[in-house]
Amino acid sequence: MPKCLNELSQEEFAQIKHLASLFFIPEEIAIMLELDDKECIEQSKIKGSPFFNAYHGGRYEGEIKVREGIVTMAKAGSTPAQTIAMDLIKKSKQRMA
């Protein structure tokens, strides 16, 4: 029987965060950790819930690592990385407007 999210320990929320940093979606995380998949999907959309915070925090941590790699490669002269970096800058400016 799948575990409910209110039964999870800090270590299990850390696992959620880690798996999200590897870009697994809530349903996949639920399967791997034997959690209620519907509850995980629902909670991933509720800002401020413990699952939302762990999941989205982990997802952003993963994105940070990817972006750091892109910027490092762009600075080293990688044309594809420079193109991706410029696209990231453009999208960032659009979101701020």
C-alpha distance (Angstrom), angle and dihedral (degrees) to the residues before:
residue distance angle dihedral
M1 . . .
P2 3.82 . .
K3 3.79 119.1 .
C4 3.79 120.5 -114.4
L5 3.78 116.5 -122.8
N6 3.80 92.9 -120.0
E7 3.84 87.9 64.5
L8 3.81 95.3 59.0
S9 3.79 125.6 115.7
Q10 3.80 125.9 -138.5
E11 3.81 88.1 -102.3
E12 3.80 91.0 56.5
F13 3.81 91.2 49.7
A14 3.82 86.8 50.7
Q15 3.83 88.1 54.4
I16 3.81 89.6 51.4
K17 3.80 89.6 51.2
H18 3.81 92.0 48.6
L19 3.81 93.9 48.6
A20 3.80 90.8 47.3
S21 3.82 88.8 52.2
L22 3.81 85.8 60.6
F23 3.83 88.7 53.5
F24 3.78 99.3 -109.1
I25 3.81 112.1 154.6
P26 3.83 122.5 -123.2
E27 3.82 93.6 -100.5
E28 3.81 91.8 53.4
I29 3.80 91.4 47.4
A30 3.80 89.5 50.6
I31 3.80 90.9 53.5
M32 3.81 93.8 47.4
L33 3.82 94.2 47.3
E34 3.81 95.5 36.9
L35 3.80 93.5 -117.1
D36 3.79 130.5 148.0
D37 3.81 101.8 -84.3
K38 3.80 96.1 -156.5
E39 3.80 90.9 51.1
C40 3.82 91.5 49.1
I41 3.79 92.4 50.2
E42 3.81 91.6 47.0
Q43 3.82 94.5 45.9
S44 3.81 91.9 47.5
K45 3.81 86.6 67.9
I46 3.82 98.0 47.4
K47 3.81 108.5 90.6
G48 3.78 112.2 -133.4
S49 3.81 97.1 19.2
P50 3.82 114.1 129.9
F51 3.82 91.2 -115.8
F52 3.83 91.7 48.1
N53 3.81 91.0 50.8
A54 3.81 94.4 46.7
Y55 3.80 94.6 42.8
H56 3.80 99.2 44.8
G57 3.81 93.0 37.7
G58 3.79 88.9 55.4
R59 3.79 93.2 44.4
Y60 3.80 90.5 53.1
E61 3.82 91.2 47.0
G62 3.80 88.6 55.2
E63 3.78 91.1 48.0
I64 3.81 90.6 50.2
K65 3.82 90.6 56.1
V66 3.80 92.0 48.6
R67 3.80 92.4 48.1
E68 3.80 91.7 47.4
G69 3.80 88.7 54.3
I70 3.80 91.8 48.7
V71 3.81 92.7 49.8
T72 3.81 91.9 46.5
M73 3.80 91.3 50.9
A74 3.83 91.8 44.1
K75 3.82 91.1 53.0
A76 3.81 88.7 49.4
G77 3.80 89.5 57.8
S78 3.81 104.1 -96.8
T79 3.80 105.3 155.3
P80 3.84 94.2 -157.8
A81 3.82 90.3 49.6
Q82 3.81 90.5 47.8
T83 3.81 89.9 53.2
I84 3.81 91.3 49.7
A85 3.82 91.3 46.1
M86 3.80 91.9 51.2
D87 3.81 89.4 49.8
L88 3.82 90.0 51.0
I89 3.81 90.2 50.8
K90 3.80 91.7 48.7
K91 3.82 93.0 48.8
S92 3.80 90.9 46.6
K93 3.80 91.2 53.5
Q94 3.82 90.4 48.7
R95 3.81 91.6 52.8
M96 3.81 90.6 50.7
A97 3.82 93.8 52.1
